[in-house]
Amino acid sequence: MDFLTLAKKRCSIRSYEDKPIEPEKLQAVLEAGRLAPTGVNLQEQRLLVVQSPEGIAKVAEAVVKPDAYTAKAFIIVCAEKDAAWTRKFDGHNIYEIDASIVTTYMMLAATEQGLGSLWVCRFQPDMLREAFHIPEKYIPVNILCLGYAKPEAVKPADRYDTDRKPLEETVWYESFDA
């Protein structure tokens, strides 16, 4: 599948079938995260995979709408802020950017594997830290929910032709005219 087809196929899934994820599919998703670029290739991301019913219940407690997420696996994407690259000109640390790139790669790999996903930033990080004994040096940045989408949860791929702004509204080109 070419990239634009893959990108159009991906959509946010909030309802999943009661079907386990095959280990090889989960490994493919994690491998995509491992291969994702990070600033100066520092690879400060740390990925906590949660699949047990007890772990899923703990994640559900930390998200704002727990009944909306019936995923079979959650990847808690963390980053070690002190290990990330910092831009010397203004001191901007890019740990959240790197974690987001890793998450994006995994989300697209999940789509390629026939899995649904949902990117979640609306959670209580301290609850996750406590529930899963996440070391202080790792900051939970986001959660990627994974599972097989219920058919009614999948949006048609052609929605991108109607609910995305046209390029003319989001892109401009340099101009040196006086």
N, C-alpha and C positions, 0 to 999 in steps of 0.2 A: 504494500500500500504506500503510495507516495505521501510526502509529508503533509501537504495541504488537505488531502483526504483524511488523514489521521487526525489532524488538528480540528477539522470540521466534525468528525465523528465524536470526539471527546465532548462530554457534557457533564455537568455536576449531577451526581446520583445521590438521592437521599433515601432510597428504599431498595433493599437488597434481598435476593432470594436466600432461602435457608440452605445454602450449598457451600461446602468448604472450598477454599482456594487450594489448588494443587501446589505442592512445594516448589515444583520447577517454575511455575508462573510467578510465585512470590520471589523466587531467586532472580528471575529475569528483571523484575521491577527493581529489586535492590541493586542488582548489577548496573542498571541504568543510572541509579543514584550515585554509585561508586565512580562511574565514568564521567559524571557531570563536571564541567569546569568550575573551578573556584579561583579566587584571586591569588595570583602567584603560585597556584597549585598547592595551596596549604592544606586543603582537604580537612577543614575543621569541623565538618558535619559529623554528627553522631546520630544513628538511627536506632530507635527503640521499637521493636516489633512486638505488638500486643495481639494475641490470638485466643487466649484462654477465656472462658466465660467470666471468670473472676476479674481478669484484666480488662475485658471489654466493659464490665460493669463499672470499674473504676474510671475508665475514660468517660463513660456516659455521665458519671457524676460531675466531671470537670467541664463538660461542654454545656452550653446554655440551653440547648433543646435536645436533651438526651434521647427522646423517643423518635427523633427524626433520623437517627443514625443506627441502622440495623446491619452495619457492615460486619464482615467476618474477620477482618484484620484492620488494625490501625498502625500506622507508622508515625511515631512521634519524632519529628525532625528537630533535633537540637543542634546547637552550634557552640563551640568553645570560643567565646568572644576574644579572649586574650591571645588565641592562636591565629586569628584571622588577620588579613592584611588591612592596614590602615593607610589611607591616603595622606601623605606628608604635608600637602598644601593646606589642608583644613582639618586634619585629624579625624576624618570620617572613617569609621570602622565598617567594613562591608559584610559582617557575619550574617546579617539578615538577607542580604542580596544573595550570598553564596547558598544559604539554606533554601532560599526560594528557587534558585536555579536547580538545585538537587531535587526539590519537590516537583518542579515542572518536568524534569526528565523522567522521574518515576511515574508521574501522572500520565504522561504520554505513553510510556512503556506499558502501563496497566491497560490503556485503551488498545494497544496493539495485541496484548495478550487476551483480549476479550473480556477484560474486567472493567467494572465501573469504579469511579473514584469520586471523592469529594475533598476539596481542600478546605480545612477548617482553621481559622485563626481565633475564633470566638470560644475561648476556653480559659479556665483558671489555672495558670501555670504553677502556682504554689500547690494546688491540689495534685497535679500530675507529679510534681517533684517529690512530694511526700508519699504518694501512693506507690510510686515505682522507684523510690530511693535514687532519684537522679542527682548526681553529684552537683554541687554548687557551681562548679566551673562550666557546666553545660546549661545553656539557656534553651528552654523549649520555645521554638519559633512558630511551628505550625504542626498540624496533624493531617495525615493523608488517610482517609477512609478507603478501604478496598473491599470489593466483593462482586458477585454477579448481580447485575442490575435487574430488578423486576421490569418486565417489558413496558409497563405503563410509566415507569420512571425515566425512560429514555426519550430524549427530545430528538426530533428529526434533524438530520445533518444540514438540511437546507435552511434552518433557522438563522444561520449565519448570514444569509443573504438579506434577511429582513430585520434582525435585531442588533446588528453591529453597525456602528457609524461608518460611513464611506471614508475611504482614504483621504479624500479632499478635506475632511473635517479634522483629521488627526495627523496629517503630514504636511510639512512645508519644506521648501527647498531654499538653499542659500541664494542670496541675490546681492550682487555687488554694484547694482545700478545706483547712480547718484540721485 
